[in-house]
Amino acid sequence: MIFKNTRAFAKSLDAADSLRHFRNAFHCPRHNGKKAIYFCGNSLGLQPKATEKAIQYELDYWKKYGVEGWFAGETPWLSYHKKLSELAAPIVGAQPEEVIIMNTLTVNLHLMMASFYHPTSQRHKILMEGGAFPSDQYAVESQVRIHGYDASTSIIELEPKEGNDCLRTEDIVQVIENEGDSIALVLLGGINYYTGQLYDMEKITAAAHSKGANVGFDLAHAVGNVPLSMHDWQVDFAVWCTYKYLNSGPGGVSGAFVHEKHFNDNLPRLAGWWGHDETQRFKMEKGFIPMYGAAGWQISTAQVIPFAMHKASLEIVEQAGGMAVLRKKAIQLTAFLEFVLKQSSRPFNIITPSVYGERGSQLSVLTDTNGKKLFDYLTDSGVICDWREPNVIRLAPVPLYNSFEEVWEVGQLMA
Ligand SMILES: *Cc1c(COP(=O)(O)O)cnc(C)c1O
């Protein structure tokens, strides 16, 4: 599509946008009496208006049933996780049995590594992104140490080639080839939180498997942002949070994927009573019998209130028509943002790949020495986006609640 850098053109794109009404399904923060432009859905998604009702529903349920709420009524808490798995599965491209909603992201990363990282003196390395999200770095380092290995020799960090901002798939594959069977686990973000680069998860998974390594993805920035096919890509495990593009609230409940091919592997795991066979759970007997599928990785009592918040937001994705529909608008929205930024008299240095297949809804703009001033100006003008040290402004227009007109306005303010 040929874009024009005018408000009228942006408005014409909004008029043709079949998702435009979904804006009204969210509460948007205000700035100086008018709606802020919220480009921070990659950090904390907006609150769906349905969330309050969903929480109230569970509070009423609790009021009405007390402990009986686990079994009684139309929506007993005991099977709540099943509904969430059904709603979340298409978003990550999985079968419902491969998905479990529980805990928080870094906790789930540890749980998955407990099952999928078993270093031996031959095969002990973890391949990850240089400058990965700090929580992932800390989690990986601590796992390596728990197993008695040394982070400096057991963690390989991928760095972009000289002069590049992003990694190239062929270089990642080359490292996997070179390291061969010393790699126990390849663990990458689906989308890098800093650069916004979307990795070729299918190719990376195939390369790692050809060398006998397990593969896991941290989908924090990919889930609810781009369509995913965890099952078909043969990924071993994945984890994600739900408060970014999935709008499930601050510290909201997280998700984990375990590929079906591992269900009968009798993998070691950190167990708890909530992962124990549901039909036997309340017999309170010795001897852990895992529930079938990813549900067997549950540990603790279901978090009903965060579940309710997550369900409300997952239902919006479903009502919108799913990830393919969201993605279609996201591609256009991001391309339009890139276009208006490039129209500026002093073009911005966007480090996110310009190919749409290699990015999601975020553009990371590398600023010069006045970057923080520019960011503060945006904030003062009512744009909520984020600043990443040392010099990056991340802009994330998201299809559920952002408009083309907002993109155009941000472009003008940036210019
Ligand atoms: C947001 C994010 C996290 C946050 O982890 P929590 O356990 O939810 O605090 C971790 N890793 C990545 C890659 C993220 O983007």
The ligand as an SDF file (V2000), in Angstrom:
LIG
                    3D

 15 15  0  0  0  0  0  0  0  0999 V2000
    8.4870   -8.9850   30.3740 C   0  0  0  0  0  0  0  0  0  0  0  0
    9.5220  -10.0310   30.3410 C   0  0  0  0  0  0  0  0  0  0  0  0
    9.8290  -10.7910   31.4720 C   0  0  0  0  0  0  0  0  0  0  0  0
    9.1920  -10.5160   32.8030 C   0  0  0  0  0  0  0  0  0  0  0  0
    9.1710  -11.6350   33.6150 O   0  0  0  0  0  0  0  0  0  0  0  0
    8.1790  -11.7580   34.8700 P   0  0  0  0  0  0  0  0  0  0  0  0
    8.5380  -13.0370   35.4680 O   0  0  0  0  0  0  0  0  0  0  0  0
    6.7960  -11.6960   34.3270 O   0  0  0  0  0  0  0  0  0  0  0  0
    8.4390  -10.5890   35.7620 O   0  0  0  0  0  0  0  0  0  0  0  0
   10.7740  -11.8040   31.3390 C   0  0  0  0  0  0  0  0  0  0  0  0
   11.3850  -12.0510   30.1690 N   0  0  0  0  0  0  0  0  0  0  0  0
   11.1080  -11.3390   29.0520 C   0  0  0  0  0  0  0  0  0  0  0  0
   11.7870  -11.6620   27.7660 C   0  0  0  0  0  0  0  0  0  0  0  0
   10.1910  -10.3030   29.1050 C   0  0  0  0  0  0  0  0  0  0  0  0
    9.9490   -9.5780   28.0180 O   0  0  0  0  0  0  0  0  0  0  0  0
  1  2  1  0
  2  3  1  0
  2 14  2  0
  3  4  1  0
  3 10  2  0
  4  5  1  0
  5  6  1  0
  6  7  2  0
  6  8  1  0
  6  9  1  0
 10 11  1  0
 11 12  2  0
 12 13  1  0
 12 14  1  0
 14 15  1  0
M  END
$$$$
